[in-house]
Structures are given as structure tokens and as C-alpha cells.
Amino acid sequence: MAEYTETDTTARNSSTNRSLRPQPDGKLADKGARPRADKYIIAFYVALCIISTIELYSASSREITSDNVFGPLLRHLRMMAIGIATCIVAARIQLKYYIRYTPVFVTCSVLAMIYVLINGDIINGARRSFSFFGLLSVQPVELLKISAVLIVAYIMSRTSETKGVQTKGVVWSAAIVLLFCGLMFNQGLTNTLLLMGISLSMMLIGGVQWKKFFAVLLVYGVVGAGAMAFKMHSSDDKDKKEVSTEQALIMETGVDAEGNKATIDRWSTWTARINRFLDNSKPKYEQPITSENRQEMYGYMAQANGGVFGVLPGNSRETARLPLAFSDYIFSIVVEDWGFIGGFLLLFIYLSLLGRAGVIAMRCDRAFPSMVILGLAVMIVIQALFHMAIVTGVFPVSGQPLPMISMGGTSMIVTSLAFGIMLSISKYVSVEGRKKSSSSADNTDELGAANPTQISNI
């Protein structure tokens, strides 16, 4: 049997101690360990996938046919599988590649949006999507949201300085966001406002000086007001009844009375929704249900039926008659199934995601990853808040999916991509990730200036 001397034992213990390093949580990590993705963000993503599966099946009774009861659920699960695969792949991509290929991704998103505006498929009276090799319907407006986060972070991380962001960085960021807003304006006012809100939030995160921030806010307001005024004066002056009949046909079939592809004038739709929202002549429960307001009215009924604890999935009363219960109004079914408590817990998950992203952002040593992870979290949370505000009657009616919960599509894949990028960044800020980054041949300046949100060194 081999004999061990005291010298051998001391050397072995010394080697072991050198291979362990303290992590932010105080534990010791193996020197050769791989960077680990944040377990909290993974938990939020898994929780949303589970809730989505349950609620989609509960909210799809209008889509179920006698010969294929599980059809809507299976379609949703296929899209979710694509989303999960996207998240996994995105989480494995190193952070340096995101900043290198951000301009390419943004350019492709803009080109896809331009193509849709020219030759896209008509959905609900507007050109919104195109078919990707006949396998997937792509809505570039969702790509523009994540593109806005990446390009604003890309620009401001390169124009940041000790006193804030340089003027040219603010100007370029605002100009690109306005370009995106112009491309998506005809598709929906809500997405345009959402994009502006995301960019303004990122400017605050990036440390833009207050005078520059308010200047951008003023420019957004002036350009927005001008666009609305132009839209109002260029709207069709046909007889209201005739327009309503033609709009109904186009929204349902995508073609006009002559069989040609056509879109509707969104101005009349916007004004009608705003007028209904501002109508305080009588309480909502006393207003008659019409073809124009039935979606919001049945949504209110679903939430009222849920009460505090809900009726549990499968017992929903309103899902059978609520239009688009599986997408634009799925939060009302969540509240009906799980009550006020369930709706509050779902809101808590989204807000917790934002809080966790803030914690990770403060651990970043560079500006780009810090701004991206917070920007993506803001994108997801603001969209969720918009959806909830619309469903509960705080905002006028508008189509806005609930991230990861509404029926699968481009929104689910893009949201999964956002989660994957956040997980990649969380791996970068881990002790192992920082060591791997610093030992690589890449210059850390590639990731932009120092992190403006970092308040301490982790």
C-alpha cells in the first residue's frame, strides 16, 4: 500500500483550496465549473410555460372541433416546443456574439417588416405577417420589439461616458425607434406606444441626462401627434354604414367586395374604441352587449365570475362565447379560472422577473449586457401590463398578447428568445463567466462602456 507523507497531504489541500473560488452567494465553486444560468429566470420561464399550457386548453373551447378535441392545445404545444428550443439555443450563445450580430438582426427585422407592409398576409384588416416556407407565420412587429432593445443598448453602450450618454447616442437611438414606430404604426397604436415606452425606459436605465430624456419625450409627443393628425385627415370619408360593412368583410376575409386583397382604415377603429372607453353615460354593467363591445363585456363577465378563488380550469363559463379568449383576452380566463389570487400571482411572476433582471444587471461590469437584460425584462413586463390593463378596462381595447401565455406564435418564440438572451447574460455575470470572458482574446471594450447601473462590485 502506498504511503502518504505530511508534505503530500499539505500540497493536495493547497491545490484543492486554489481550485475553489467564492461566488456571489458566498459558496465555493469549482475552478473548472461551467458558467451557470440564473435559476430564478429559468423558474419564471418554466412557470409561465406551465400556466400557458393549462390556460390555453381552458380558453380554447371555441376552437375545439368534435373530431379533434386536442387540436388547439397540440398546435400551441408545437409552438411552445419551438420556443423552448429557441430559449435553450439562445442561452448557449456567448454574449460577445449578440453584440457583434445585433446590426445584422436589426437589419433583417426591418427588411421583414418592409416586406410585410408591401406583400404581407392580411389579418384583422392589416398586413401583419408572412409565411416562412409554409411552416410558420411570422409577425415582424414582434421582432422589431426585441430589435429595439438590442440596438438601443448597442448604441448607448458605445456612447456612454462618465456624465451620461453622449448626445449623438441619444439622437441615434430615438431616430431608430421612431423609424420602427413608423413601420408598425398602421398595424396598431398599442405596439407603437409600447415601443416608445420600452425605449424611454432603456434611456433611463442607461443614464441619459434628464434634459436629453425630456427632449426625446417631447420629440416623441410631437411626432406622434403629427402622425395622428395626418391619419385623421387622410381617413376615408365614406358613409359610416358603408365603411362598417366593408371593414367587417375585410377583417373577416382579407379581401374586399370585389375579391381583391385590401386593408381597412385603422383610424376609424381606433376612434371607435377610444369613444367606447370614454363613454361614461352609464355603468358598464348597464350597457347593452353589441357586436362592437362584446369582447370587452364578456371579458368583464369572466373576471367577475372568477371572484376571489376562481372556478378552476375547465369550469369557465365565458370561454365559449368570448372572442379571442385564447390570445387577446386570455388574462380574463386566467382570472375566471383562478380568481383574483391567480391573477395577482401571475402579475407577481412578471414583476419578479423584472426585479431579478435588475439584480443581474447590477452585477454586470459592462453597459451592453446590463442594458439588454433590463431592456428585455421591461419589454416583457410592459407588454404584460398592457394586456392586463386592456382586459381589466384600464386602457381602451386593443390586441396585445400576454407574453408566454397567449396562444403560441411569433410572440412566444420572440419572448423565448428574450429569456434565452437573459439566461446567456446571467451566465456571463457568474464568477465562472467573468473569468472565462476575461481570459478570452476578446477585448471587454466590445461590450461597451462601464455599467451605469452597477452600484457595487460583485
C-alpha positions in Angstrom: 0.0 0.0 0.0 1.3 3.5 -0.9 2.3 5.7 2.0 1.4 9.4 2.1 3.6 11.9 3.8 2.6 15.1 5.5 4.1 17.1 2.7 1.9 15.3 0.1 -1.2 16.0 2.2 -0.4 19.7 2.5 0.3 20.0 -1.2 -3.0 18.3 -2.1 -5.0 20.5 0.3 -3.3 23.6 -1.1 -4.2 22.6 -4.6 -7.8 22.0 -3.6 -8.0 25.4 -2.0 -6.7 27.1 -5.1 -9.3 25.4 -7.2 -12.2 26.9 -5.2 -13.3 30.5 -5.5 -16.1 32.3 -3.6 -19.3 33.1 -5.6 -21.7 36.0 -5.0 -23.9 33.8 -2.8 -20.9 33.0 -0.5 -20.5 29.4 -1.7 -17.3 27.9 -3.2 -17.3 27.0 -6.9 -15.0 24.5 -8.7 -12.5 26.4 -10.8 -13.4 24.2 -13.8 -17.1 24.6 -13.4 -19.1 25.9 -16.3 -21.0 29.2 -16.1 -24.5 28.6 -14.8 -27.7 30.3 -16.0 -29.7 32.0 -13.3 -32.1 29.5 -11.7 -34.7 32.2 -10.9 -35.1 33.2 -14.6 -35.4 29.5 -15.5 -38.1 29.1 -12.9 -40.1 32.1 -14.2 -39.9 30.7 -17.7 -41.0 27.2 -16.7 -43.8 28.6 -14.6 -45.1 30.7 -17.5 -45.0 27.7 -19.8 -47.0 25.6 -17.4 -49.6 28.3 -16.9 -49.8 28.8 -20.6 -50.5 25.1 -21.3 -53.3 24.9 -18.7 -54.9 28.2 -19.6 -54.7 27.7 -23.4 -56.6 24.5 -23.1 -59.1 26.1 -20.8 -59.6 29.1 -23.1 -59.9 27.2 -26.5 -63.4 25.8 -26.3 -64.4 28.0 -29.3 -61.6 26.4 -31.3 -62.3 22.8 -30.5 -64.0 20.6 -33.1 -65.7 17.3 -32.5 -63.2 15.3 -34.5 -60.1 16.9 -32.9 -60.7 17.9 -29.2 -57.0 18.5 -28.5 -56.2 20.3 -31.8 -55.7 23.8 -30.3 -53.6 22.5 -27.5 -51.4 20.4 -29.8 -50.8 23.5 -32.0 -49.9 25.5 -29.0 -47.5 22.8 -27.7 -45.7 22.6 -31.0 -45.1 26.4 -30.9 -44.0 26.1 -27.3 -41.6 23.4 -28.2 -40.0 25.7 -30.8 -39.9 28.5 -28.2 -38.2 26.2 -25.7 -35.6 25.1 -28.3 -35.1 28.8 -29.2 -34.5 29.6 -25.5 -32.0 26.8 -25.0 -30.0 27.7 -28.1 -30.0 31.4 -27.2 -28.9 30.7 -23.7 -25.9 28.7 -25.0 -24.7 31.6 -27.3 -21.9 33.6 -25.8 -22.6 37.3 -25.1 -20.0 38.6 -27.5 -21.9 37.2 -30.5 -25.0 39.1 -29.6 -23.3 42.4 -29.7 -21.4 41.5 -32.9 -24.6 40.5 -34.8 -27.0 43.0 -33.4 -26.8 45.2 -36.5 -27.5 42.1 -38.7 -30.5 41.0 -36.7 -32.0 44.5 -36.7 -31.5 44.9 -40.4 -33.2 41.6 -41.1 -36.1 42.6 -38.8 -36.6 45.9 -40.7 -36.5 44.2 -44.1 -39.0 41.6 -42.9 -41.3 44.4 -41.7 -41.0 46.3 -45.0 -41.8 43.1 -46.9 -45.0 42.6 -44.8 -46.1 46.2 -45.4 -45.8 45.5 -49.2 -46.9 41.9 -49.6 -47.8 40.5 -46.2 -50.8 38.4 -45.2 -53.8 40.4 -44.1 -55.1 39.6 -40.5 -57.9 41.6 -38.9 -57.8 44.2 -41.7 -54.0 44.9 -41.6 -50.9 43.4 -43.2 -49.3 41.7 -40.2 -47.4 38.5 -41.2 -45.8 36.4 -43.8 -45.4 32.6 -44.2 -42.0 31.2 -43.5 -41.7 28.3 -46.1 -45.3 27.5 -45.3 -44.4 26.2 -41.9 -44.6 29.3 -39.6 -46.5 32.6 -39.7 -44.0 35.3 -38.8 -45.1 38.7 -37.4 -42.1 41.1 -37.8 -43.6 43.6 -35.4 -42.6 41.2 -32.6 -39.0 41.1 -34.0 -38.9 44.9 -34.0 -39.6 45.0 -30.3 -36.6 42.9 -29.4 -34.6 44.7 -32.1 -35.3 48.0 -30.4 -33.9 46.7 -27.1 -30.7 45.4 -28.8 -30.0 48.4 -31.0 -30.6 51.0 -28.2 -28.3 49.0 -25.9 -25.8 48.7 -28.7 -25.7 52.5 -29.4 -25.9 53.8 -25.9 -23.2 51.3 -24.6 -20.8 52.8 -27.1 -21.7 56.4 -26.5 -21.8 56.3 -22.7 -19.4 58.5 -20.7 -18.9 59.4 -17.1 -21.6 62.1 -17.1 -24.1 60.1 -19.1 -24.9 59.3 -22.7 -23.5 61.4 -25.5 -26.0 63.5 -27.5 -25.3 61.6 -30.7 -26.1 58.3 -28.9 -29.5 59.7 -27.7 -30.3 61.1 -31.1 -29.5 57.9 -33.0 -31.4 55.8 -30.5 -34.5 58.0 -30.7 -34.3 58.2 -34.5 -34.2 54.4 -35.0 -37.1 53.9 -32.5 -39.1 56.4 -34.5 -38.3 54.5 -37.7 -39.6 51.3 -36.1 -42.7 53.1 -34.9 -43.3 54.4 -38.3 -43.1 50.9 -39.8 -45.6 49.5 -37.3 -47.9 52.5 -36.9 -50.6 51.2 -39.3 -50.6 47.8 -37.7 -51.6 49.0 -34.3 -51.3 52.0 -32.0 -50.7 49.9 -28.9 -47.5 48.4 -30.3 -46.2 51.8 -31.2 -46.8 53.2 -27.7 -45.3 50.0 -26.3 -42.1 50.5 -28.3 -41.8 54.1 -27.2 -42.2 53.1 -23.6 -39.5 50.5 -23.9 -37.0 52.9 -25.4 -37.7 55.6 -22.8 -37.2 53.0 -20.0 -33.9 52.0 -21.5 -32.8 55.6 -21.7 -33.4 55.9 -18.0 -31.6 52.7 -17.3 -28.7 53.8 -19.5 -28.2 57.0 -17.5 -29.4 59.5 -20.1 -29.4 63.0 -18.6 -32.8 64.4 -17.7 -32.7 67.3 -20.2 -32.0 64.9 -23.0 -34.6 62.5 -21.8 -37.3 65.1 -21.7 -36.2 66.3 -25.1 -36.7 62.8 -26.5 -40.1 62.6 -24.8 -41.1 65.9 -26.4 -39.9 64.7 -29.8 -41.9 61.5 -29.4 -45.0 63.5 -28.4 -44.7 65.9 -31.4 -44.1 63.2 -34.0 -46.9 61.1 -32.5 -49.3 63.9 -32.6 -48.4 64.8 -36.1 -48.8 61.1 -37.2 -52.3 61.0 -35.6 -53.3 64.3 -37.2 -52.2 63.0 -40.6 -54.0 59.8 -40.1 -57.2 61.6 -39.1 -57.2 63.9 -42.1 -56.3 61.1 -44.6 -59.0 58.8 -43.3 -61.8 57.8 -45.7 -64.9 59.9 -45.5 -67.3 57.3 -46.8 -70.7 56.8 -45.2 -70.3 55.2 -41.8 -72.6 52.3 -42.6 -70.8 51.5 -45.8 -67.4 51.7 -44.2 -68.6 49.4 -41.3 -69.9 46.8 -43.8 -66.7 46.9 -45.9 -64.5 46.8 -42.8 -66.3 43.7 -41.4 -65.8 41.9 -44.7 -62.1 42.8 -45.0 -61.4 41.9 -41.3 -63.0 38.5 -41.7 -61.7 37.5 -45.2 -58.8 39.9 -46.0 -60.5 40.8 -49.3 -63.0 43.5 -50.4 -66.3 43.0 -52.1 -64.5 42.7 -55.5 -62.3 39.9 -54.2 -59.1 41.9 -54.1 -56.7 41.9 -51.1 -57.4 45.0 -49.0 -56.8 46.6 -45.6 -59.0 48.8 -43.5 -58.5 52.3 -42.3 -57.3 51.9 -38.7 -58.3 55.4 -37.7 -62.0 54.6 -37.5 -61.2 51.5 -35.4 -59.1 53.5 -33.0 -61.6 56.3 -32.6 -64.4 53.9 -32.1 -62.5 52.1 -29.3 -61.5 55.3 -27.6 -65.0 56.7 -27.8 -66.4 53.5 -26.1 -63.7 53.7 -23.5 -64.5 57.3 -22.7 -68.3 56.7 -22.7 -69.4 57.2 -19.1 -73.1 57.7 -19.8 -73.9 54.6 -17.8 -72.0 51.9 -15.9 -70.6 49.0 -17.9 -73.0 46.5 -16.4 -75.9 48.6 -17.7 -74.6 48.9 -21.3 -76.1 46.6 -23.9 -73.9 44.0 -25.5 -73.3 44.7 -29.2 -71.1 43.4 -31.9 -68.6 46.2 -31.2 -68.2 45.8 -27.4 -69.0 42.1 -26.8 -65.3 41.1 -26.4 -64.7 43.5 -23.5 -68.1 42.9 -22.0 -67.7 39.1 -21.9 -64.2 39.7 -20.6 -65.6 41.7 -17.7 -68.1 38.9 -17.0 -65.4 36.3 -16.9 -63.4 38.2 -14.4 -66.5 38.8 -12.2 -67.4 35.1 -12.4 -63.9 34.2 -11.1 -64.3 36.1 -7.8 -61.5 35.7 -5.3 -60.6 32.0 -5.7 -61.8 31.2 -9.2 -63.9 28.3 -10.7 -60.8 26.2 -11.6 -59.7 25.3 -15.2 -62.3 23.5 -17.2 -65.2 25.2 -15.5 -65.0 28.6 -17.3 -68.4 29.9 -18.3 -67.3 32.7 -20.7 -64.7 31.0 -22.7 -67.3 29.5 -25.0 -68.5 32.9 -26.1 -65.6 35.3 -25.5 -63.9 36.1 -28.9 -60.1 35.5 -28.9 -60.2 34.2 -25.3 -57.0 32.2 -26.1 -55.0 35.2 -27.2 -56.0 38.9 -26.7 -58.2 38.2 -23.7 -56.6 35.2 -22.0 -56.0 37.1 -18.8 -59.7 37.3 -18.2 -59.9 33.4 -18.4 -56.9 33.2 -16.0 -58.9 35.4 -13.5 -62.1 33.3 -14.1 -60.2 30.0 -13.5 -58.0 31.1 -10.6 -59.8 34.2 -9.3 -58.2 37.4 -8.1 -55.5 35.4 -6.3 -54.4 33.7 -9.5 -54.4 36.9 -11.5 -52.3 38.6 -8.8 -49.8 35.7 -8.7 -49.3 35.9 -12.4 -48.7 39.6 -12.1 -46.2 38.9 -9.3 -44.3 36.5 -11.6 -43.8 39.2 -14.3 -42.8 41.8 -11.7 -40.4 39.3 -10.1 -38.8 38.7 -13.5 -38.1 42.5 -13.7 -36.7 42.6 -10.2 -34.4 39.6 -10.9 -33.2 41.2 -14.1 -32.3 44.3 -12.1 -30.3 42.3 -9.7 -28.3 40.6 -12.5 -27.9 44.0 -14.3 -26.2 45.5 -11.3 -23.7 42.6 -11.3 -22.7 43.3 -14.9 -19.4 45.1 -15.3 -20.2 46.4 -18.8 -23.0 48.5 -20.2 -24.3 46.4 -23.0 -25.3 43.2 -21.1 -26.7 45.4 -18.3 -28.9 47.4 -20.6 -30.0 44.4 -22.6 -31.2 42.2 -19.7 -33.1 45.1 -18.2 -34.5 46.2 -21.5 -35.7 42.7 -22.3 -37.4 42.3 -18.9 -39.0 45.7 -19.4 -40.2 44.6 -22.8 -41.9 41.5 -21.4 -43.4 43.2 -18.3 -44.7 46.3 -20.1 -46.4 44.1 -22.7 -47.9 42.0 -19.9 -49.1 45.2 -18.1 -50.6 46.5 -21.3 -52.5 43.2 -21.8 -53.8 43.2 -18.3 -54.8 46.9 -18.4 -56.7 46.3 -21.6 -58.6 43.3 -20.3 -59.5 44.9 -17.0 -60.7 48.1 -18.7 -57.9 50.5 -17.6 -56.9 51.0 -21.3 -59.0 51.0 -24.4 -59.5 47.7 -26.2 -56.6 46.7 -28.4 -55.0 43.4 -29.5 -52.0 42.6 -27.3 -50.9 39.1 -26.4 -49.9 38.1 -22.9 -46.2 37.1 -23.1 -45.8 33.3 -23.0 -49.4 32.8 -22.0 -51.4 33.6 -25.1 -51.7 31.1 -28.0 -48.3 30.3 -29.4 -46.9 32.2 -32.4 -44.2 34.7 -33.2 -44.8 36.4 -29.8 -44.0 33.1 -27.9 -40.8 32.5 -29.9 -39.6 36.1 -29.5 -40.3 36.0 -25.8 -38.5 32.7 -25.5 -35.6 34.3 -27.4 -35.6 37.2 -24.9 -35.5 34.7 -22.0 -32.6 32.8 -23.7 -30.6 36.1 -24.1 -31.3 36.9 -20.4 -30.0 33.5 -19.4 -26.9 34.0 -21.5 -26.2 37.3 -19.8 -26.8 35.7 -16.4 -24.1 33.1 -17.3 -21.8 35.9 -18.2 -22.1 37.7 -14.8 -21.4 34.5 -12.9 -18.0 34.1 -11.4 -17.1 31.4 -13.9 -18.5 33.5 -16.8 -16.5 36.6 -15.8 -13.3 34.5 -15.6 -14.0 32.9 -19.0 -14.7 36.3 -20.6 -11.6 38.0 -19.1 -9.3 35.1 -20.2 -10.6 35.2 -23.8 -8.8 37.0 -26.6 -11.8 39.4 -27.0 -11.5 42.9 -25.7 -14.0 43.7 -22.9 -14.5 47.1 -24.5 -16.5 45.2 -27.2 -19.3 45.0 -24.6 -19.5 48.8 -24.3 -18.7 51.3 -21.6 -18.8 50.6 -17.8 -22.1 49.6 -16.5 -24.1 52.7 -15.5 -26.4 50.7 -13.1 -23.6 49.0 -11.2 -23.6 50.2 -7.6 -21.1 47.7 -6.2 -18.6 45.2 -7.4 -19.8 41.6 -7.1 
